[in-house]
Amino acid sequence: MVIKMSKPTKEDAALLLQLMAVTIAKEENKKAMLWVYFEFHEKNYDNFKTKYPMGSEGFNNIMTVANDGELVGVLVNNELLSEDLVFDLYGSLLWEKLEPIIQGMRKDANKPRLFENYEVCAKKYQIWEEKNPPKV
């Protein structure tokens, strides 16, 4: 069941701007997000592990984006940040590109809850997107 949050407030906007200041505004995070968006195309977890071993720049980029997605997910899923603002700005937070990698990480680490708020938030986005057609 999806609970519709109230209309975004100025406080929601202020929190979103603060969140951006600690995530995407940081050069490392921006670089990681752009790398995932434009350069990362791996869909197979075993290939990912070979190509981007733990500690590599690619692995670190994935972890940075996933951690940022988890942070946003925690706030949205606990109704501390307006999902309307987040989804209107970020969409699904690149979940569709990272899902097979995160699923593989969960299995390898035996941590089924790894980045679960990120996933739940991305699933909420799919519902939001159906109810909110493009503005143009």
Backbone torsions as a table, in degrees:
resi	resn	phi	psi	omega
1	MET	NA	129.1	179.4
2	VAL	-99.5	125.9	178.0
3	ILE	-97.6	123.9	-179.8
4	LYS	-79.0	122.9	177.8
5	MET	-74.5	162.5	177.6
6	SER	-70.4	168.9	-179.8
7	LYS	-54.5	138.4	179.5
8	PRO	-56.3	143.8	-179.1
9	THR	-110.8	173.4	174.7
10	LYS	-62.9	-31.9	177.4
11	GLU	-66.3	-39.3	174.9
12	ASP	-60.4	-44.7	-180.0
13	ALA	-62.9	-42.0	179.1
14	ALA	-63.5	-41.9	178.5
15	LEU	-64.9	-41.5	178.3
16	LEU	-61.8	-41.8	177.8
17	LEU	-65.0	-38.5	175.7
18	GLN	-63.6	-42.8	178.7
19	LEU	-61.0	-43.5	177.9
20	MET	-62.0	-36.2	-179.4
21	ALA	-65.7	-29.5	-179.8
22	VAL	-98.3	-3.3	178.5
23	THR	-120.3	-91.0	-170.5
24	ILE	-63.4	-26.4	179.9
25	ALA	-72.5	-21.0	176.0
26	LYS	-72.3	132.8	-176.0
27	GLU	-56.3	-42.2	-179.8
28	GLU	-61.1	-42.9	-179.5
29	ASN	-69.6	-41.2	178.7
30	LYS	-62.8	-43.4	178.9
31	LYS	-61.9	-42.8	179.7
32	ALA	-63.5	-44.6	-178.9
33	MET	-63.5	-44.7	179.7
34	LEU	-64.6	-37.9	178.2
35	TRP	-62.5	-47.0	179.3
36	VAL	-63.1	-43.4	-176.6
37	TYR	-65.3	-45.4	-172.3
38	PHE	-101.1	-29.0	-170.5
39	GLU	-113.8	-21.3	-176.4
40	PHE	-88.4	123.3	-177.8
41	HIS	-134.7	8.0	-176.8
42	GLU	-73.2	131.5	-179.8
43	LYS	-115.9	-6.6	-177.6
44	ASN	-110.1	123.2	-175.5
45	TYR	-63.7	-40.2	179.6
46	ASP	-63.0	-41.3	176.3
47	ASN	-65.2	-39.2	177.9
48	PHE	-58.0	-48.2	-178.6
49	LYS	-60.0	-37.1	179.7
50	THR	-71.5	-46.1	-175.6
51	LYS	-75.0	-34.8	-175.8
52	TYR	-129.2	73.7	-178.6
53	PRO	-65.8	160.3	179.2
54	MET	-50.8	131.6	-179.6
55	GLY	95.5	-15.2	178.8
56	SER	-73.4	163.3	178.8
57	GLU	-60.9	-41.9	179.0
58	GLY	-62.6	-45.1	177.4
59	PHE	-60.0	-45.9	-179.1
60	ASN	-64.0	-36.8	176.7
61	ASN	-62.6	-43.8	178.8
62	ILE	-61.7	-45.3	-179.7
63	MET	-64.3	-37.7	178.5
64	THR	-62.8	-48.7	-179.6
65	VAL	-65.1	-42.0	179.7
66	ALA	-65.0	-40.8	177.4
67	ASN	-64.7	-40.6	176.7
68	ASP	-64.2	-41.3	177.3
69	GLY	-62.1	-39.1	178.4
70	GLU	-65.7	-41.6	178.7
71	LEU	-60.7	-48.6	178.1
72	VAL	-62.2	-42.8	179.8
73	GLY	-59.9	-42.5	178.7
74	VAL	-59.3	-45.2	-178.2
75	LEU	-68.0	-43.1	179.9
76	VAL	-68.5	-46.4	-175.7
77	ASN	-67.7	-23.9	176.7
78	ASN	-97.1	13.0	177.3
79	GLU	55.8	36.3	176.3
80	LEU	-99.7	-9.6	179.5
81	LEU	-143.1	136.2	-177.2
82	SER	-62.5	121.6	176.2
83	GLU	-64.7	-32.0	178.4
84	ASP	-59.6	-45.1	178.7
85	LEU	-65.1	-46.5	-177.9
86	VAL	-62.8	-48.4	-176.5
87	PHE	-69.7	-35.3	178.7
88	ASP	-65.6	-33.3	-179.1
89	LEU	-88.4	-47.8	-170.7
90	TYR	-104.9	-16.2	-174.2
91	GLY	67.4	-134.0	-176.1
92	SER	-89.9	9.8	174.7
93	LEU	61.7	32.6	178.3
94	LEU	67.4	15.8	-178.5
95	TRP	-56.1	-43.1	-175.0
96	GLU	-59.4	-29.4	178.0
97	LYS	-79.4	-32.0	-174.1
98	LEU	-96.4	-13.7	-175.1
99	GLU	-52.1	-51.6	-177.9
100	PRO	-64.2	-29.2	179.5
101	ILE	-73.2	-45.2	179.6
102	ILE	-65.4	-39.3	176.6
103	GLN	-59.5	-42.3	177.5
104	GLY	-65.0	-40.8	177.5
105	MET	-61.3	-42.6	179.2
106	ARG	-58.4	-46.9	-178.2
107	LYS	-64.7	-48.5	-179.7
108	ASP	-58.9	-42.9	-176.0
109	ALA	-88.2	-5.0	-175.4
110	ASN	53.9	45.8	179.6
111	LYS	-128.4	82.4	-175.1
112	PRO	-63.8	-15.6	-178.8
113	ARG	-97.3	2.9	-179.3
114	LEU	-58.4	120.6	179.2
115	PHE	59.3	31.9	-177.1
116	GLU	-67.6	-33.4	179.2
117	ASN	-68.6	-33.6	174.2
118	TYR	-60.3	-47.0	-179.5
119	GLU	-65.2	-46.1	179.8
120	VAL	-60.4	-41.7	179.3
121	CYS	-62.9	-42.8	178.9
122	ALA	-63.5	-37.0	177.6
123	LYS	-68.7	-36.3	175.5
124	LYS	-64.2	-34.7	178.9
125	TYR	-60.5	-40.7	-179.7
126	GLN	-58.3	-41.5	178.6
127	ILE	-68.6	-43.9	178.9
128	TRP	-59.6	-42.9	-177.5
129	GLU	-62.1	-39.4	177.7
130	GLU	-62.7	-34.2	-176.5
131	LYS	-89.8	-9.9	-176.5
132	ASN	-128.5	86.0	-178.8
133	PRO	-64.5	162.2	178.0
134	PRO	-54.8	147.2	-177.4
135	LYS	-80.1	-21.1	-178.2
136	VAL	-118.5	NA	NA
